[in-house]
Amino acid sequence: MNIEEVREYSLSLPEVTEDMPFGDDNIVFRINGKIFLCLCLNAVEPHFATKLRPERNEELREQLEWVRPAWHWNKKHWSDIYYEHIDGRCVKEWITEAYNLVESKNKRKSK
């Protein structure tokens, strides 16, 4: 996948919004106001930070060198995904997984 494909796929998920609260270097994708993905725009190695369950982050980091603890995020809950080195189906799966995780937490809080 490339940067535009990551952006387009993230925006294709229901009710997703994007904004740039951290400046011109990052696009943040949200569901119900909560961030699930931060796409780095000017990185030397293209990547995004995404929120996954802690055990899932550990699993992916052990299996793939292109999944690392997120640099500026809580490393327990967030991983940097270097998407150009990973099969696009996996990248989409992880984006969807992050979206579902954040959406489900929002639904529980609203009850």
ZATOR-907158 format. One line per field, with one value per residue (C-alpha): residue in one letter; x, y negated, z. Coordinates in steps of 0.2 Angstrom, whole numbers, padded with zeros to 4 digits. Layout:
fipa <- [a  ...] .
east <- [X  ...] .
north <- [Y  ...] .
up <- [Z  ...] .
This chain:
fipa <- [m  n  i  e  e  v  r  e  y  s  l  s  l  p  e  v  t  e  d  m  p  f  g  d  d  n  i  v  f  r  i  n  g  k  i  f  l  c  l  c  l  n  a  v  e  p  h  f  a  t  k  l  r  p  e  r  n  e  e  l  r  e  q  l  e  w  v  r  p  a  w  h  w  n  k  k  h  w  s  d  i  y  y  e  h  i  d  g  r  c  v  k  e  w  i  t  e  a  y  n  l  v  e  s  k  n  k  r  k  s  k] .
east <- [0000  0005  0001  -0015  -0021  -0020  -0029  -0043  -0045  -0046  -0059  -0069  -0074  -0091  -0091  -0072  -0066  -0049  -0040  -0022  -0021  -0002  0003  0006  0016  0002  -0016  -0026  -0041  -0055  -0071  -0083  -0069  -0057  -0041  -0038  -0024  -0011  -0003  0014  0016  0034  0043  0059  0051  0032  0022  0007  0003  -0012  -0021  -0022  -0025  -0009  -0007  -0010  0004  0016  0011  0014  0030  0037  0032  0036  0051  0040  0029  0037  0032  0024  0037  0026  0011  0008  0019  0008  -0007  0000  0012  0020  0016  0028  0015  0025  0034  0018  0005  -0009  -0022  -0014  -0013  -0031  -0035  -0025  -0033  -0050  -0045  -0040  -0056  -0067  -0057  -0060  -0078  -0082  -0075  -0085  -0101  -0098  -0095  -0111  -0122] .
north <- [0000  -0018  -0033  -0038  -0020  -0021  -0037  -0032  -0015  -0024  -0036  -0022  -0016  -0022  -0039  -0042  -0060  -0066  -0082  -0088  -0093  -0090  -0101  -0098  -0082  -0070  -0066  -0059  -0048  -0047  -0038  -0047  -0060  -0046  -0043  -0026  -0030  -0044  -0044  -0052  -0062  -0067  -0052  -0045  -0028  -0029  -0023  -0026  -0024  -0014  -0008  0011  0022  0024  0042  0040  0026  0039  0052  0042  0035  0052  0058  0043  0032  0018  0017  0007  -0002  -0019  -0033  -0047  -0036  -0024  -0009  0003  -0002  -0009  -0002  -0010  -0001  -0003  0001  0001  0017  0026  0035  0023  0035  0036  0017  0015  0029  0019  0003  0011  0019  0002  -0006  0008  0007  -0012  -0011  0003  -0007  -0022  -0011  -0005  -0022  -0029  -0015] .
up <- [0000  -0002  0008  -0002  -0001  0018  0018  0007  0016  0033  0026  0018  0036  0042  0051  0050  0051  0048  0054  0058  0076  0077  0062  0044  0046  0052  0048  0062  0058  0071  0075  0086  0090  0096  0087  0080  0067  0064  0047  0046  0030  0030  0037  0029  0031  0028  0042  0053  0072  0076  0092  0095  0110  0120  0117  0098  0098  0106  0094  0078  0084  0088  0071  0059  0059  0051  0066  0080  0096  0091  0094  0101  0108  0122  0117  0126  0115  0099  0086  0071  0055  0041  0028  0012  0018  0022  0012  0009  0015  0032  0033  0029  0042  0056  0051  0053  0069  0076  0070  0078  0095  0097  0091  0103  0117  0112  0112  0129  0136  0129  0137] .
